[in-house]
Amino acid sequence: MNTFGTIFRLTTFGESHGEAIGGVVDGMPPGIDIDVAFIQSELNRRRPGQSRITTSRQEPDQVELLSGVFEGKSTGCPIGFIVRNQNQHSQDYENMRCLFRPSHADYTYHEKYGFRDHRGGGRSSARITISRCVGGALAKLVLRQKGISIQAYTSQVGSIALDRDYHRYDLSLTETNAVRCPDPEKAAEMEELITRMKAEGDTIGGIITCVIKGCPAGLGEPEFGKLHTALGAAMLSINAVKGFEYGEGFSGVTARGSEQNDIFVSTDSGITTASNHSGGIQGGISNGQDIYFRVAFKPVATILQEQQTTDLEGNPATFTARGRHDPCVLPRAVPVVEAMAAMTILDHYLLRNSAIL
């Protein structure tokens, strides 16, 4: 269960405080220009220590491509990669060795395996998303040639929220602030809230919106392989994600069918729809319109406040977490959402073309 995808496949390995994080990408089409600087830039968007509202852990997160690339192009063979851990403070977690941290994977890992790596969460750490960002960057390099773009952004932190309609914003402004929000005024409010949570030793959650443009019609399967099902599964596999909706989602339940239906119209470029309440997917298959969805993230479970819990024997215990942690995961999760979307779309693109062939 460490592999994602059917044709374009990512297999990951590593732990938060182990020697390295890494993976193998199989199914990468041959002859694709491998822009290592772009791959590194995607990792830089995710890495810790990039602003005052993220964890202070300092990691260069330098990617090393080990195979599958020759003279700057993909060969079609598996692409192996590794990112070495260099700034672990494992001693910060020693007081958690025999305790179950509230809302973490400590208890469930213990019950499943009878053993766990308590340092930074081990395999359950969000640091594992490094591998997803590398796989997603490779997928983006392919999608770029197909005219498909993916843009995610922070649309809500706590109760501070943008309008749900992404057309109202200049998404090119997303990377101009630490929160990765395309509205500068709202971004400032969000940053102030996150800073306050950090000062209080607390955390806050929110929502990331993602928009996929240029996706052709026909991706996805009509029954159990629906495109929105695959996107939902990809997003819900990300650490701290608690919800997924696409198109109008839950907000559309109060509308009437006459208000929600996307009417088909004929244009010079072909058949399209006059509106896009469906979110670019109908019957589980892409219809050529923008695909847009929202992903809800819970507050980070590690808070720097005293909490009650139990130890491995079930005895009551009190502890206060130590170490370096994010007060809000959203700014660093934006590239992770894009990565999972990119791998999902590319996988279904390859599936469709293999079926046609």
URHU-V150780 format. One record per pair of residues at least 6 apart in sequence whose ideal C-beta (glycine too) atoms are under 7 Angstrom apart, sorted by sequence separation. I is the first residue (numbers start at 1). J is the second residue. If there is no record, write none. Layout:
i->{I I}
j->{J J}
//
This chain:
i->{3 4 14 48 49 68 69 100 110 116 117 155 156 174 181 197 220 235 280 281 310 311 326 3 14 48 49 68 100 109 120 155 162 174 177 197 220 264 265 280 310 3 14 49 174 179 219 236 252 265 308 309 2 13 48 49 68 173 181 235 264 265 278 280 2 13 49 67 68 69 106 140 177 194 263 280 281 308 309 2 12 48 67 68 171 173 179 193 262 263 280 11 47 67 68 170 179 232 248 262 263 279 280 306 307 10 11 67 169 178 262 276 279 47 65 66 169 262 273 276 279 306 10 66 109 231 262 305 65 66 105 262 272 273 304 9 64 104 260 304 9 43 63 64 153 228 303 8 105 302 7 8 43 63 151 62 97 153 162 61 96 157 40 151 302 39 162 93 154 252 300 59 60 93 154 160 300 59 93 153 154 300 59 153 300 36 58 90 153 160 248 300 57 160 247 247 247 297 157 160 246 297 34 158 246 154 157 297 157 34 33 34 28 33 34 171 32 31 32 295 31 166 30 29 30 166 249 28 30 158 246 29 83 157 246 28 158 245 157 244 245 156 28 156 244 26 154 155 25 81 155 228 243 24 25 154 155 227 241 242 24 153 229 241 242 24 152 153 228 241 242 152 227 240 23 152 226 227 240 22 79 227 22 150 151 235 240 22 220 222 20 21 150 222 231 20 221 222 20 21 148 149 220 19 20 149 215 220 19 148 219 220 18 147 148 218 219 17 218 61 217 216 217 17 63 215 217 216 17 215 213 212 211 212 211 210 46 209 210 46 209 210 43 46 164 207 208 207 207 208 240 43 42 43 206 205 205 42 205 39 42 204 238 203 203 39 238 38 238 203 202 15 17 201 235 238 16 17 38 201 202 16 201 16 235 16 21 35 234 15 21 34 234 15 23 33 16 21 22 32 129 15 21 25 28 32 129 231 234 16 23 23 25 29 126 231 14 230 12 230 12 10 227 206 208 204 203 204 206 10 53 203 208 166 208 219 51 210 210 220 198 208 212 219 197 215 219 8 197 210 194 212 219 194 218 53 155 53 53 52 53 180 179 178 180 157 157 154 154 154 153 152 152 152 150 150 150 104 148 103 102 143 101 133 136 137 140 143 126 133 136 139 143 146 132 135 136 139 142 102 133 136 102 129 132 136 139 101 132 135 100 99 100 99 98 98 99 99 96 95 95 92 93 92 89 57 56 55 55 55 54 53 53 54 53 54 46 46 45 46 42 27 10 8 5 8 4 8 7 6 5 8 7 7 6 7}
j->{9 10 20 54 55 74 75 106 116 122 123 161 162 180 187 203 226 241 286 287 316 317 332 10 21 55 56 75 107 116 127 162 169 181 184 204 227 271 272 287 317 11 22 57 182 187 227 244 260 273 316 317 11 22 57 58 77 182 190 244 273 274 287 289 12 23 59 77 78 79 116 150 187 204 273 290 291 318 319 13 23 59 78 79 182 184 190 204 273 274 291 23 59 79 80 182 191 244 260 274 275 291 292 318 319 23 24 80 182 191 275 289 292 61 79 80 183 276 287 290 293 320 25 81 124 246 277 320 81 82 121 278 288 289 320 26 81 121 277 321 27 61 81 82 171 246 321 27 124 321 27 28 63 83 171 83 118 174 183 83 118 179 63 174 325 63 186 118 179 277 325 85 86 119 180 186 326 86 120 180 181 327 87 181 328 65 87 119 182 189 277 329 87 190 277 278 279 329 190 193 279 330 69 193 281 190 193 333 194 72 72 73 68 73 74 211 73 73 74 337 74 209 74 74 75 211 294 74 76 204 292 76 130 204 293 76 206 293 206 293 294 206 79 207 295 78 206 207 78 134 208 281 296 78 79 208 209 281 295 296 79 208 284 296 297 80 208 209 284 297 298 209 284 297 81 210 284 285 298 81 138 286 82 210 211 295 300 83 281 283 82 83 212 284 293 83 284 285 84 85 212 213 284 84 85 214 280 285 85 214 285 286 85 214 215 285 286 85 286 130 286 286 287 88 134 286 288 288 90 291 290 290 290 291 292 292 129 292 293 130 294 295 130 133 251 294 295 295 296 297 329 133 133 134 297 297 298 136 299 134 137 299 333 299 300 137 336 137 337 303 303 117 119 303 337 340 119 120 141 304 305 120 305 121 340 122 127 141 340 122 128 141 341 123 131 141 125 130 131 141 238 125 131 135 138 142 239 341 344 127 134 135 138 142 239 344 128 344 128 348 131 131 348 328 330 327 327 328 330 135 178 328 333 292 334 345 178 337 338 348 327 337 341 348 327 345 349 139 328 341 327 345 352 328 352 191 294 194 195 195 198 331 331 331 334 328 330 330 331 334 334 334 337 338 338 341 342 301 345 301 301 342 301 335 338 339 342 345 329 336 339 342 346 349 336 339 340 343 346 307 339 342 309 336 339 343 346 309 340 343 309 309 310 311 311 312 317 319 319 319 322 322 323 323 323 324 324 324 325 326 326 327 328 331 331 332 332 335 335 336 335 350 343 343 343 346 343 347 347 347 347 350 350 351 351 354}
//
